Amino acid sequence: MDLSPSRRTLLKGAAALAATPVTGFPAVHAAEPVTLRYLGTAVSQSSDIAKKVKEDLGIILEYIPVVTDEVTKRAVTQPNSFDLIDTEYFSLKKILPSGNLSGLDAKRIKLADKITGVFTKGEVNGKKIGDQGTAPRKVFYLEGQNAKTFASAPTEWLTLIPTTYNADTLGIRPDLIKRPVESWKDLLSPDFKGKASILNIPSIGIMDAAMVVEASGDYTYGDKGNMTRAEIDRTIKVLIEAKRAGQFRAFWQDFNESVNLMASGETVIQSMWSPAVTKVRAQGVPCVYQPLKEGYRAWAQGFGVPKTLSGKKLDAAYDFINWFLSGWAGAYLNRQGYYSAVLETAKEHMQPYEWAFWMEGKPAEKDILGPDGTLIEKAGATRDGGSFEQRMGSVACWNAVMDENTYMVRKWNEFIAA
Amino acid sequence: MSGLTFPLPPVGRGRGGGGADGTAPLDPDPPPPPAPPHKEEESRVAPFRPRRSLAYLQAAPLALVFLIFLVIPLVLTGIVSLWEYNEYAIIPALTLQNYADLFDGCLSADLCTTLRTYLSTVKFVVLTLAITLPLGFAIAYFLAFHIRSGTVRMGLFLLCTIPFWTSNVIRMISWIPLLGRNGLINDTLRALGLIRQPIEGLLYSDFAVVLAFVHLDTVFMIVPIFNSLARIDRRLIEAARDAGASGAQILWNVILPLTKPGIAIGTIFVTTLVMGDFVTVGVMGGQQIASVGKVIQVQMAYLQFPAAAANAMVLLAAVLLMILGLTRMIDLRREL
């Protein structure tokens, strides 16, 4: 029964990867395919992953791609419209109290104990990393399966199983800037008047602004990811002054806007996401994801399941999550410049030179290709920011939902109207 | 919107009114308003009871559609605007806090966010109207009076609607490569030696926003004005000419008064489109310019539905006031 073509191609694939051990795949669901409605952002919803999962497990993924805020909104307002959610960890502060998510049983996640310390302990190789904001560590465990509160110590119930995470910084156009950029405060430097941009997603934009304020030495926040009203006022005031002085060329809200602003030279320095930098470079335009001395603003997202999921679909969700951690998908995401939850398995699915480039920060031995075969870097190039340890180890804060979120959004609107 | 207030008049009467209209503008002054109400009274008294209930019956389907898709959602929005909310839930409790937040600081000397946002939006309405109205009128006039062949006229008219074959956003975005810092216009001017530094204000500015609005909305002016112009009895113009009126006088005293309904409808279209817009302002203004629609969108994205609802109610009131002002100037009911 199970010797379907998909199984055979899988074995062939495994053989091709020589030393790769197959980490106990669950039974193939080919007999009666299960469809999982997968709610998330386009970041990790690739058709290649869907194809591979169909081959390996016989599970059909039906992607529901929406923007980050919409994922949260759906999770809260339409919990029956999906079977699997891929959401940011900071959204949990909104979703969990709604009671629509069910904790995941760590015993059913085979590689649960292999998930990187970034999530479980807030550490990279034993070194503590920035904890401000909604660090995944703080919202990783639940008191019980249906608990609405987070557990402070490890339990067997997990909120989300990490899919992707990364460390964000400023993108710059070195060819148009012609001077070193070392600090977040350069975003508001008069040198770049009329050529800077910040993202118009209040909860993330304000943290970039807070990095700038702190870098300029004006003020040190208790927690950039959870400001007091006075701190919000202070941050917004800095932004409004900069806006009135004509510092910003435009604000951006989605990935492609940020790519266009940078590629066309409308902006030379701006908040940016890693794959956007890659995309600008793919157009032949020099663009650097500049590491800054104050560190990175990090984000992470992961899989969760709605409370209503049961039976076959729930089993399929666990199978899919286990498959996702088993290496192929992790390697796929690593090759795009993201990081995967279980590094060991991803490594097994990457060529040594790829691993050296993406994860160890070493110069590329050969041309580096993306998952779709496009050239990302020529041989000899190194990754901006260096190794996994250097990048994730320098995280200063995490994307967050503040306690004063409502007030913050109101003040942000004031900034836009100023 | 206005359809709700109209279900009363029987269908036949509208046409009778149109005929009466045709003769009216021969006078330099519009006819005195008392006449139509008088007629209305007559027609209200005259019909027998069965005919009256028939009229209600005829209006019922539309009224029902409006009830389900307009009145009920509006009432719900109004109710939600009085509720409390937190990060993940809305709480059915009566509060005016959402409105208080909305107008927070509006009494101080510095303009509050809401007022600033509305002023900015109203500014775009005025600018867009100031351009689309003359432009739309000129194009409609050309189509209606200068094109003799009906086929050519229809062809040109359809040409005006071609932009609608693509989406709003695409039409907007196509301006960006043209207007950008290193865009076509700046590059050309630089190549010609006319400027040294690129003109920054072309893109992500008020100018860009107005340009896009004119591009997107002029056709909403053209269509109703063209419709009004096409219905003008040509003999009126001949009569005016025979009576010795100059071209300008004919335009001002004959054509313009007869086009008023078209102008009013076009103005309502453009006003509501600009008031409620947030995509154009966002894309062309580089997200740096506030708009009421954008504020509502942000609040929705952050699950602050009651706040967004309160904002929507205020926006609705503002737009209704503007339209009310407009209908004070032009009695649409009479003119149609």
Interface residues (C-beta under 8 A of the other chain):
Chain A: D69 E70 T72 K73 V76 T77 K93 K94 I95 P97 S98 G194 N200 P202 S203 K243 F248 R249 A250 F251 W252 Q253 N260 S264 G265 E266 V401 N405 T406 V409 R410 W412 N413 E414 I416 A417 A418
Chain B: E87 Y88 A89 D101 D104 T113 R116 T117 S120 I176 P177 G180 R181 N182 G183 E200 L203 Y204 G282 G285 G286 Q287 Q288 I289 A290 K294 V295 V298 Q299 M300 A301 Y302 L303 Q304 A307
